Amino acid sequence: MKTILAVAAAVALAGCGLDTATSAATAGSIKKTEIQEGQKTMQRAQEKIDAAVGQMQQRAGSTDEQK
């Protein structure tokens, strides 16, 4: 009887550990996706900033040529 109870407790605890491991893996996957999306957003913002700086430099160059 004690053996059956010990086995049942071990199975129940093992199930909890599996659930925790699965939750951690899922959370890790979600965080990875968030990081990748953040990097893409940062890259798009940097490209827009670079384009704006380039336009400002062109305008400044054309203003200097008119003087």
N, C-alpha and C positions, 0 to 999 in steps of 0.2 A: 504494500500500500504506500509506504514512504517512497519507494522507487518511482511509482506512477506519479505521485505528487511532485517529486523532484523533476521528472521528465516534463511534466506539464508546465511547471514553472520555468524550466529552461527554454521550452518552446515559446512560451509567452514572452519571455525577456528577449529571446532572439528575434522575435517578430518586431518588437519595439526598436531594436537596434537597426534592423533592416529598414524600417520606416524612417528612422532618423537619417540613415545614410542616403536613402532615396531623396529625402527632402533637401539634404545638403547638396547633393548632386544637381538637383533641379535649381536650387538657388544659385549655385555656381554657374550654371548654364545661362540663367537669366542675367546675371551680372556681366558675364562675358559679352552677351548680346548688347547690353546697355553701354558697355565700354566701346564696343565696335561702332555703335551708332553715334556715340559722342565724338569719336575720332573722325568719323565721316563729316559730322556737323562742323567740327573745328577746321577740317581741311577746306570745306566749302566757304566758311567764313574767311579763312586766310586768303583763298583765291579772290574773293570779293574785295578784300582789303588791298591786295596787290594790284587788282585792276583799278581801283580808285586812286591809289598812289600813282600808278602809271598815267592815268588821265590828268591828274594834277601836275605831274612833271611835264606832260605834253603841253598843257595850257601855259605853264610857266615858261616853257621854251618858246612857245609862239608869241607870248607877250614880250619876251626879251628881244625877239627878232623884229618886232614892230617898232621898238624904241629906236 
